[in-house]
Structures are given as structure tokens and as C-alpha cells.
Amino acid sequence: MNVDDEYSAYVAARWPVLVRSAVLLGCSIHEAEDLVQSTLVKCYVSWDKVAKASNQDGYVYRIMLNTHRSNHRRSWREHPSSHLPDASTTDTSDASALVDTVRQALAGLSLESRAVVVLRFFADFTDQQTADVLGIPLVTAKSRLSRALTRLSQDPQLADIIGRSQP
């Protein structure tokens, strides 16, 4: 398999997961797609390094997180379009409400805490892989995760979703 085929196979397999991860990091779906596209362009340029990495996904997530941080530092933002796409005919209000509630809860976390939660539970990285991707000590990753989970467990909107009453 040549380099382009190897890269294309990786992109095809990982695109949906990377976009969902970017959404969980706080991006809109369109920002998430842009972020993943920018990330994958950077990966393509240095695909030999990515391909040789012991943890390819970790390498790609690290690039994505760095790109996300860089994008947040920029002063410009995209402007909404005057043309809206056709509306969906299926009722997705319950699913949309759930997604919105989870996104709001995650948005209440710092970017560092969100990154730990997304990598650990959505990308299904181990604690050590999460620490490696973020470039932090294992104990720091674990403490960030613990604080983030504590904060999420105290979110009243999430308590409503899982049917737990608040004290």
C-alpha cells in the first residue's frame, strides 16, 4: 500500500470519530469539520511521522488539540451565511436536546478538562495515552479527569437526564 492509500484509509476510518471528538471539545459541527480537515492536512504533510508513531491516533489527537488551541487564539471568527440549508423533516428534538445538554455541560469545563474527558471516554484512550497526547504527567491527567467528572456529576441538567435528583 502506498503512502496516499495508507493516508486515505486512515482518514476514511477515523473522520467520523475525529469530528465527533471536535464537537465534544466545543466546536459546532461545521467548526469541527474544519478543525479535523486542518488537522488531517497537517498530518498528510508529515504522514511519515504519523505512520511511524507508536500511537497514530494519539499523534493525530495531539495535532488536533494544538490546532484547536491555536484557532481559539485567533481574533477572527467565521460569519454566518445568509443561505440556510433545507430543514430536516424528521423530528430530532429529543436527540438534539440531549446533545445540547451534554455539550453545555462539557462547555462548562476548561479546555484542558474537556480534552481529558473526550480523550479518555470518547476516544477510549487509556490514562497513560491521554497523558501522552496532552504532554502532561499521568498524575496530572488523572487529577484533571477526576475534577472534571466531579464537576459533571454536579451538573443539574445532567442529573435530570439520568434521573438522579439533586440534593
Backbone bond lengths (Angstrom), bond angles and torsions (degrees), N, CA, C in turn:
res aa  C-N    CA-C-N  psi(-1)  N-CA   C-N-CA  omega(-1)  CA-C   N-CA-C  phi
1 M - - - 1.451 - - 1.527 107.89 -
2 N 1.340 116.84 130.36 1.459 118.90 -179.43 1.531 110.00 -82.40
3 V 1.306 115.83 173.64 1.462 121.98 -174.28 1.526 111.90 -60.81
4 D 1.329 116.93 -44.02 1.466 119.92 -179.54 1.524 111.43 -64.10
5 D 1.329 117.57 -39.69 1.461 120.81 178.43 1.525 110.88 -66.53
6 E 1.322 115.99 -40.65 1.468 121.04 179.00 1.534 110.24 -63.51
7 Y 1.324 116.35 -44.95 1.465 121.58 178.32 1.530 110.26 -63.40
8 S 1.320 116.91 -46.63 1.468 121.11 -179.66 1.520 111.43 -60.58
9 A 1.310 117.46 -40.45 1.467 121.43 178.67 1.529 110.09 -64.46
10 Y 1.323 116.90 -42.01 1.461 120.33 178.44 1.532 110.69 -62.09
11 V 1.328 116.64 -47.44 1.462 121.30 -179.00 1.522 110.55 -61.11
12 A 1.322 117.03 -45.75 1.465 120.93 -179.56 1.525 111.55 -60.50
13 A 1.316 116.58 -39.24 1.464 120.55 -178.08 1.526 112.79 -76.75
14 R 1.323 118.49 -33.87 1.463 120.93 -170.06 1.526 114.51 -104.27
15 W 1.329 119.59 -13.58 1.467 122.20 -176.15 1.525 113.09 -50.14
16 P 1.337 119.66 -54.04 1.469 118.96 -176.54 1.533 113.25 -60.45
17 V 1.314 116.64 -40.35 1.469 120.33 -179.20 1.523 110.73 -67.96
18 L 1.316 116.90 -40.67 1.462 120.41 178.88 1.524 110.80 -65.17
19 V 1.323 117.60 -41.35 1.470 120.36 178.98 1.523 109.99 -64.68
20 R 1.333 117.61 -44.80 1.477 119.81 178.59 1.525 110.70 -62.57
21 S 1.320 116.89 -38.15 1.464 119.85 177.74 1.520 110.76 -62.79
22 A 1.328 116.84 -41.68 1.465 120.96 179.37 1.529 110.57 -65.27
23 V 1.330 117.12 -37.52 1.461 120.37 176.35 1.524 109.74 -62.80
24 L 1.323 116.37 -43.25 1.462 120.00 179.23 1.525 112.20 -67.34
25 L 1.325 117.05 -21.95 1.466 120.43 175.38 1.528 111.93 -77.91
26 G 1.336 116.59 -7.07 1.458 119.75 175.53 1.510 115.26 116.34
27 C 1.312 118.06 6.72 1.466 121.28 179.85 1.527 110.13 -87.62
28 S 1.334 115.82 151.66 1.460 118.97 167.99 1.526 106.29 -71.46
29 I 1.319 117.42 169.24 1.461 119.48 -178.38 1.522 111.18 -60.28
30 H 1.323 116.97 -38.27 1.459 119.84 -179.88 1.528 111.40 -71.40
31 E 1.320 116.69 -40.32 1.467 119.51 175.82 1.525 110.28 -64.46
32 A 1.334 116.47 -37.36 1.462 120.85 179.84 1.527 110.57 -63.54
33 E 1.324 116.23 -44.54 1.460 119.43 178.61 1.527 110.92 -63.20
34 D 1.328 116.77 -41.12 1.469 120.14 177.34 1.523 111.05 -63.43
35 L 1.334 116.17 -43.45 1.460 120.85 179.66 1.529 110.97 -61.39
36 V 1.321 116.58 -45.94 1.461 119.87 -179.38 1.525 110.25 -66.09
37 Q 1.322 116.56 -39.89 1.461 119.09 178.51 1.528 110.68 -62.25
38 S 1.325 116.95 -45.00 1.471 120.42 177.90 1.525 110.55 -61.26
39 T 1.320 115.85 -41.78 1.458 120.93 179.05 1.517 110.91 -61.36
40 L 1.321 115.90 -47.21 1.459 119.65 -176.77 1.523 112.51 -69.74
41 V 1.323 117.66 -27.97 1.469 120.19 173.69 1.528 109.14 -65.29
42 K 1.325 115.67 -44.61 1.469 119.35 177.42 1.523 111.09 -62.03
43 C 1.333 115.55 -37.85 1.465 119.33 178.86 1.523 111.04 -66.68
44 Y 1.321 116.91 -39.49 1.465 120.61 -179.24 1.520 110.90 -62.50
45 V 1.323 115.77 -41.27 1.462 120.52 -179.02 1.528 110.65 -60.77
46 S 1.316 116.46 -35.27 1.467 119.68 -179.82 1.531 110.76 -119.34
47 W 1.326 116.34 40.24 1.457 120.46 -175.22 1.525 112.53 -59.59
48 D 1.331 117.96 -30.92 1.461 118.97 178.37 1.528 111.42 -59.87
49 K 1.330 117.18 -37.74 1.473 120.75 177.49 1.522 110.93 -70.76
50 V 1.327 116.22 -42.42 1.469 120.64 -179.79 1.525 109.40 -63.35
51 A 1.319 117.01 -46.12 1.460 121.45 -177.29 1.529 111.89 -62.95
52 K 1.337 116.92 -32.01 1.459 120.87 -178.87 1.524 113.07 -85.99
53 A 1.324 117.57 -9.98 1.467 120.94 -177.62 1.521 110.11 -64.51
54 S 1.315 115.83 142.96 1.461 119.71 178.94 1.528 111.25 -67.92
55 N 1.331 116.69 -26.02 1.465 122.02 177.85 1.530 107.47 -131.51
56 Q 1.324 116.67 87.99 1.462 121.04 -176.85 1.521 111.93 -57.59
57 D 1.328 117.09 -45.14 1.463 119.70 -179.53 1.521 111.06 -61.68
58 G 1.312 116.52 -40.90 1.458 120.31 177.57 1.515 111.98 -60.82
59 Y 1.316 116.25 -41.43 1.464 121.89 178.99 1.531 109.79 -62.48
60 V 1.337 116.25 -45.76 1.461 121.17 -178.80 1.529 110.69 -66.71
61 Y 1.332 117.53 -42.90 1.471 120.20 178.69 1.527 110.88 -62.86
62 R 1.314 117.00 -37.21 1.462 119.46 178.58 1.535 110.29 -63.38
63 I 1.331 116.65 -43.09 1.463 120.19 176.81 1.522 109.59 -62.27
64 M 1.339 116.79 -42.26 1.464 120.55 -179.27 1.531 111.05 -63.59
65 L 1.310 117.45 -43.92 1.469 120.33 179.44 1.524 111.20 -64.86
66 N 1.314 117.54 -40.97 1.466 120.49 177.51 1.524 111.23 -65.24
67 T 1.319 116.86 -40.45 1.462 120.85 177.58 1.524 110.11 -65.19
68 H 1.321 116.68 -40.85 1.470 121.48 178.56 1.533 110.54 -60.96
69 R 1.327 116.09 -45.53 1.470 119.87 178.23 1.526 110.99 -61.40
70 S 1.327 116.33 -43.82 1.463 120.52 179.55 1.521 111.27 -62.44
71 N 1.315 117.58 -41.05 1.461 121.41 179.40 1.520 111.66 -63.86
72 H 1.325 117.21 -35.20 1.468 120.38 179.63 1.522 112.12 -71.21
73 R 1.318 116.62 -22.15 1.463 119.72 178.99 1.521 112.15 -80.22
74 R 1.324 116.66 -19.43 1.466 120.08 -178.90 1.519 109.93 -68.47
75 S 1.321 114.90 146.51 1.464 119.06 -178.45 1.519 112.33 -85.11
76 W 1.333 118.48 -18.59 1.448 120.42 -178.25 1.517 110.68 -87.42
77 R 1.307 113.64 153.78 1.458 121.08 174.36 1.518 108.10 -135.19
78 E 1.301 116.43 154.70 1.449 119.69 177.06 1.521 109.19 -72.66
79 H 1.326 115.68 152.05 1.458 120.94 179.75 1.521 109.42 -104.14
80 P 1.325 116.34 145.82 1.461 118.83 -179.46 1.529 111.46 -63.83
81 S 1.300 115.70 152.77 1.458 122.32 179.26 1.524 109.95 -85.92
82 S 1.309 116.48 150.44 1.457 120.03 176.98 1.522 110.92 -81.82
83 H 1.325 117.56 -13.71 1.458 121.77 179.56 1.524 109.15 -104.60
84 L 1.332 116.61 122.29 1.454 121.41 178.79 1.524 109.74 -101.10
85 P 1.322 117.88 143.95 1.465 119.54 177.45 1.528 110.51 -70.66
86 D 1.334 116.01 163.79 1.462 120.53 177.86 1.519 109.37 -59.54
87 A 1.324 115.98 144.68 1.461 121.45 -179.32 1.527 110.27 -75.93
88 S 1.297 116.00 149.86 1.457 122.21 176.77 1.525 109.34 -73.53
89 T 1.316 117.00 147.65 1.456 119.77 -179.63 1.519 112.38 -96.83
90 T 1.319 118.26 -11.98 1.455 119.89 178.75 1.513 109.86 -87.73
91 D 1.318 115.53 148.17 1.462 120.60 -179.85 1.524 109.11 -85.17
92 T 1.304 115.05 109.71 1.462 120.77 179.54 1.525 110.94 -115.53
93 S 1.319 116.16 23.87 1.462 119.29 -173.65 1.522 113.13 -64.21
94 D 1.337 118.04 -40.09 1.468 119.61 179.47 1.527 110.95 -65.37
95 A 1.312 115.91 -45.85 1.466 119.85 179.11 1.523 110.16 -65.01
96 S 1.324 116.69 -40.48 1.466 120.66 179.01 1.522 111.07 -63.77
97 A 1.327 116.28 -40.55 1.462 120.04 179.17 1.527 110.80 -64.55
98 L 1.329 116.35 -41.36 1.462 120.21 178.46 1.524 110.74 -63.54
99 V 1.337 116.49 -47.53 1.464 121.34 178.97 1.525 110.12 -59.97
100 D 1.321 116.30 -43.81 1.464 120.61 -179.82 1.525 111.27 -62.74
101 T 1.320 116.64 -42.21 1.471 120.40 179.81 1.527 111.15 -63.46
102 V 1.317 116.61 -44.76 1.469 120.35 179.49 1.528 110.06 -65.56
103 R 1.340 116.93 -42.59 1.469 119.73 178.65 1.522 111.27 -62.65
104 Q 1.342 117.31 -39.65 1.465 120.03 178.36 1.522 110.68 -64.40
105 A 1.323 116.00 -41.10 1.468 119.19 178.61 1.528 110.45 -63.69
106 L 1.322 116.91 -43.83 1.467 119.98 178.27 1.523 111.42 -66.53
107 A 1.333 116.96 -33.94 1.465 120.67 179.12 1.524 111.21 -66.00
108 G 1.325 117.05 -22.89 1.458 121.16 177.25 1.524 113.07 -73.75
109 L 1.321 115.98 -9.80 1.460 120.92 178.37 1.519 109.63 -93.35
110 S 1.302 116.44 157.21 1.470 120.01 173.90 1.525 108.16 -68.26
111 L 1.325 116.08 161.73 1.465 120.29 179.22 1.527 110.33 -58.45
112 E 1.317 117.46 -39.07 1.463 120.94 -179.76 1.522 111.03 -64.35
113 S 1.333 116.81 -42.73 1.469 120.46 179.35 1.519 111.16 -68.17
114 R 1.332 116.35 -41.39 1.474 120.39 177.50 1.520 110.02 -59.76
115 A 1.332 116.26 -43.96 1.461 120.53 -178.77 1.532 110.73 -60.37
116 V 1.318 117.26 -42.33 1.466 120.80 179.79 1.527 110.10 -64.28
117 V 1.321 117.86 -44.38 1.468 121.24 -179.03 1.526 110.53 -64.85
118 V 1.320 116.94 -45.20 1.470 120.59 -178.75 1.520 110.56 -64.30
119 L 1.324 117.25 -46.65 1.462 119.73 -179.10 1.528 111.40 -65.45
120 R 1.307 116.38 -42.06 1.467 120.21 -174.82 1.527 112.31 -72.95
121 F 1.324 117.25 -44.78 1.458 119.09 -172.14 1.523 114.42 -104.21
122 F 1.314 118.10 -30.38 1.454 118.08 179.38 1.520 111.29 -90.33
123 A 1.319 116.85 -48.43 1.468 120.31 178.69 1.527 110.80 -78.31
124 D 1.334 116.90 -10.71 1.461 123.56 176.87 1.525 112.67 61.79
125 F 1.338 115.69 38.23 1.451 120.66 175.36 1.526 108.59 -80.81
126 T 1.315 116.15 153.96 1.462 120.22 172.65 1.526 108.42 -74.16
127 D 1.324 116.52 169.23 1.466 120.01 176.69 1.532 110.42 -58.26
128 Q 1.320 116.57 -42.68 1.465 120.70 -178.70 1.523 111.24 -66.60
129 Q 1.332 117.97 -42.65 1.458 120.77 178.18 1.529 110.58 -63.26
130 T 1.317 116.76 -40.33 1.464 121.24 178.03 1.521 110.00 -60.75
131 A 1.317 116.79 -47.03 1.461 121.22 178.95 1.523 110.61 -61.37
132 D 1.317 116.84 -42.23 1.467 120.73 -179.94 1.525 111.59 -63.10
133 V 1.335 116.66 -44.74 1.466 120.48 -179.40 1.527 110.53 -62.63
134 L 1.319 116.65 -40.81 1.460 120.72 -178.36 1.525 112.68 -82.21
135 G 1.319 116.96 -11.02 1.465 120.52 179.26 1.518 112.76 69.17
136 I 1.334 115.49 36.18 1.466 121.06 -179.16 1.524 108.62 -126.56
137 P 1.339 116.74 159.96 1.471 118.66 176.79 1.526 111.09 -64.16
138 L 1.325 115.81 153.08 1.461 121.69 179.90 1.526 111.66 -55.79
139 V 1.318 117.06 -43.01 1.465 120.40 -178.06 1.535 110.83 -63.93
140 T 1.316 117.77 -34.44 1.463 121.45 177.64 1.526 110.06 -67.59
141 A 1.324 116.53 -42.80 1.467 120.18 178.34 1.526 110.59 -61.41
142 K 1.326 115.98 -43.58 1.464 119.59 -179.74 1.528 111.70 -65.70
143 S 1.334 117.21 -40.21 1.464 118.67 -179.04 1.528 110.96 -70.36
144 R 1.347 117.69 -37.71 1.471 120.01 175.80 1.522 110.72 -62.39
145 L 1.325 115.14 -42.35 1.457 119.54 179.85 1.531 110.60 -64.25
146 S 1.305 116.90 -43.14 1.460 120.81 179.25 1.525 111.54 -61.06
147 R 1.335 116.27 -46.19 1.472 119.97 179.12 1.524 111.24 -64.68
148 A 1.329 116.78 -39.49 1.467 120.79 -179.94 1.527 110.51 -65.38
149 L 1.326 116.95 -43.57 1.466 119.90 179.65 1.523 111.51 -66.61
150 T 1.316 116.70 -36.63 1.460 120.08 176.23 1.518 110.28 -62.45
151 R 1.323 115.72 -45.09 1.463 119.67 179.73 1.534 111.22 -64.00
152 L 1.328 116.55 -42.78 1.460 119.91 178.91 1.530 111.09 -64.99
153 S 1.325 117.19 -36.94 1.467 119.75 -179.54 1.519 112.10 -68.10
154 Q 1.330 117.04 -19.98 1.465 121.01 179.49 1.526 112.53 -95.13
155 D 1.320 117.47 -0.95 1.461 121.36 -179.90 1.531 108.83 -72.58
156 P 1.328 117.87 119.42 1.467 120.02 -176.09 1.524 113.54 -64.88
157 Q 1.326 118.21 -31.55 1.462 119.73 179.10 1.529 111.28 -68.47
158 L 1.308 117.01 -37.77 1.459 119.46 177.27 1.520 110.35 -69.86
159 A 1.317 116.99 -33.41 1.463 120.62 177.00 1.527 110.09 -62.04
160 D 1.338 116.90 -38.56 1.460 120.88 177.78 1.524 111.18 -63.18
161 I 1.309 117.25 -37.76 1.468 121.67 -177.26 1.523 110.46 -65.85
162 I 1.315 116.98 -44.21 1.459 119.97 -176.19 1.520 112.13 -89.69
163 G 1.339 116.75 1.98 1.449 120.62 175.22 1.512 114.51 77.58
164 R 1.302 116.66 22.83 1.465 121.05 179.72 1.506 107.77 -99.23
165 S 1.298 117.52 132.88 1.466 120.16 178.66 1.516 109.95 -82.95
166 Q 1.292 114.40 147.96 1.471 120.59 178.09 1.531 109.37 -85.38
167 P 1.333 116.55 147.05 1.474 119.07 178.40 1.508 111.39 -67.95
